Amino acid sequence: MMGFRLPRHDNAKVSLNRNLLVSVPKGHFVVYVGEVERKRFVVPISFLSHRSFQILLSLAEEEYGFDHPMGTLTIPCTEEAFVDLIGSLRCS
């Protein structure tokens, strides 16, 4: 699994796991994020309990329903907005 760090406001660092392999670590799931070009992120299942993440999932359902052409969980927001949300969830 590859990791990378992105700058966040207040000079805090946010670590996100982006997995380009087929396997997903136990306790994680894959989401694709982006409005045009989709990026693959591997995120902890614990994020599902956060209200902010649940709102994103609702937006994905409204946008794609349950039969998305990619056959995967795709979130219709910018990568930057997703990274900001993930950073706030990791800090809480």
Secondary structure, DSSP 8 states (H G I E B T S, - for coil): -EEEEEE-GGG-EEEEEE--SS---TTEEEEEE-SSS-EEEEEEGGGGGSHHHHHHHHHHHHHHTT--TTSS-EE-S-HHHHHHHHHHHHH-
